[in-house]
Amino acid sequence: GDSKVAAISAASILAKTARDELMLQLHEQYPLYGFADHKGYPTAAHIAALREHGVSEIHRRSFKPVRELLFPLPPAG
């Protein structure tokens, strides 16, 4: 839709801009997680920060790496 409807394209830009601003604010509150750099996307740096510092109250529990840290599967066998 972005390439065909100007309103969808504009909404996408506004949503990304708002998300980026929120991530900068969260970075100020939670600098250990690097939100200013990865903007909450599952980069290697974000996953490493989760493993090193644990899950914060703002992390989405449905995000697979967060879920796996909170509820690790028992070892196979």
KABEL-V881093 format. One record per residue. N is the residue number from 1. RES is the residue in three letters. PSI is psi as a letter, one per 20 degrees, with the letter a starting at -180 (none if undefined). BURIAL is I if it has 24 or more other ideal C-beta (glycine too) atoms within 12 Angstrom, else O. Layout:
N&RES&PSI&BURIAL + N&RES&PSI&BURIAL
This chain:
1&GLY&h&O + 2&ASP&h&O + 3&SER&i&O + 4&LYS&h&O + 5&VAL&o&O + 6&ALA&h&O + 7&ALA&h&O + 8&ILE&g&O + 9&SER&g&O + 10&ALA&g&O + 11&ALA&h&O + 12&SER&g&O + 13&ILE&g&O + 14&LEU&g&O + 15&ALA&g&O + 16&LYS&g&O + 17&THR&g&O + 18&ALA&g&O + 19&ARG&g&O + 20&ASP&g&O + 21&GLU&g&O + 22&LEU&g&O + 23&MET&h&I + 24&LEU&h&O + 25&GLN&g&O + 26&LEU&h&I + 27&HIS&h&I + 28&GLU&h&O + 29&GLN&h&O + 30&TYR&m&I + 31&PRO&h&O + 32&LEU&h&O + 33&TYR&i&I + 34&GLY&k&I + 35&PHE&h&I + 36&ALA&h&O + 37&ASP&g&O + 38&HIS&i&O + 39&LYS&k&I + 40&GLY&i&I + 41&TYR&q&O + 42&PRO&m&O + 43&THR&r&O + 44&ALA&h&O + 45&ALA&h&O + 46&HIS&g&I + 47&ILE&g&I + 48&ALA&g&O + 49&ALA&h&I + 50&LEU&g&I + 51&ARG&h&O + 52&GLU&g&O + 53&HIS&i&O + 54&GLY&r&O + 55&VAL&p&I + 56&SER&r&I + 57&GLU&i&O + 58&ILE&i&O + 59&HIS&p&I + 60&ARG&p&O + 61&ARG&i&O + 62&SER&i&O + 63&PHE&o&O + 64&LYS&g&O + 65&PRO&h&I + 66&VAL&g&I + 67&ARG&g&O + 68&GLU&h&O + 69&LEU&h&O + 70&LEU&h&O + 71&PHE&m&O + 72&PRO&q&O + 73&LEU&q&O + 74&PRO&q&O + 75&PRO&q&O + 76&ALA&q&O + 77&GLY&none&O
